[in-house]
Amino acid sequence: MQDLIKATKALSDETRLRLLNLVLTRECCVCEVMQALNISQTRASRNLKALHEAGFLKLRKNGLWSLYSVDEADMQARYPHLLRAVKRALQNNATAAEDRARLKKAERLGPGCVGQP
C-alpha cells in the first residue's frame, strides 16, 4: 500500500508529470530536463529523485553522466495500468507537446552536465 501511495503522490505534481513526459520520450540527463522545462538544477534533480524513489525512473551512470529513463519493467510488475494512463493523458496535452519540442533542441552540456543529482 505504501508504494502505491508514494507513486500516486509522485504523480500529483505538475513538474513531475512534465518531467515524466520527457523521460517517456527518451533517456535524459538533468541539464536536458532543465532546458526543456526551463527550471533550475535543484528543482530538476529534486523531482527526478522523487520519480526515481517512487519507482517510475531508473538511473544509469555513463562516466560522469547521470541518465534517467522510465523503468517500464518495474512499473509493469507493480502497477501495469498506471504508466499507460499517464502516457495517454499526456499524449495530446499542449504543454506536454511543447515540452517534448523543447527537449528535441536540448543539449548535454559539459562533462557530466551540471553535476550528479
Secondary structure in CASP SS format (residue, H / E / C, confidence):
PFRMAT SS
TARGET T0000
AUTHOR 0000-0000-0000
METHOD secondary structure of the structure
MODEL  1
M C 1.00
Q H 1.00
D H 1.00
L H 1.00
I H 1.00
K H 1.00
A H 1.00
T H 1.00
K H 1.00
A H 1.00
L C 1.00
S C 1.00
D C 1.00
E H 1.00
T H 1.00
R H 1.00
L H 1.00
R H 1.00
L H 1.00
L H 1.00
N H 1.00
L H 1.00
V H 1.00
L H 1.00
T H 1.00
R C 1.00
E C 1.00
C E 1.00
C E 1.00
V H 1.00
C H 1.00
E H 1.00
V H 1.00
M H 1.00
Q H 1.00
A H 1.00
L H 1.00
N C 1.00
I C 1.00
S C 1.00
Q H 1.00
T H 1.00
R H 1.00
A H 1.00
S H 1.00
R H 1.00
N H 1.00
L H 1.00
K H 1.00
A H 1.00
L H 1.00
H H 1.00
E H 1.00
A C 1.00
G C 1.00
F C 1.00
L E 1.00
K E 1.00
L E 1.00
R E 1.00
K E 1.00
N E 1.00
G C 1.00
L C 1.00
W E 1.00
S E 1.00
L E 1.00
Y E 1.00
S E 1.00
V E 1.00
D C 1.00
E H 1.00
A H 1.00
D H 1.00
M H 1.00
Q H 1.00
A H 1.00
R H 1.00
Y C 1.00
P H 1.00
H H 1.00
L H 1.00
L H 1.00
R H 1.00
A H 1.00
V H 1.00
K H 1.00
R H 1.00
A H 1.00
L H 1.00
Q H 1.00
N C 1.00
N C 1.00
A H 1.00
T H 1.00
A H 1.00
A H 1.00
E H 1.00
D H 1.00
R H 1.00
A H 1.00
R H 1.00
L H 1.00
K H 1.00
K H 1.00
A C 1.00
E C 1.00
R C 1.00
L C 1.00
G C 1.00
P C 1.00
G C 1.00
C C 1.00
V C 1.00
G C 1.00
Q C 1.00
P C 1.00
END
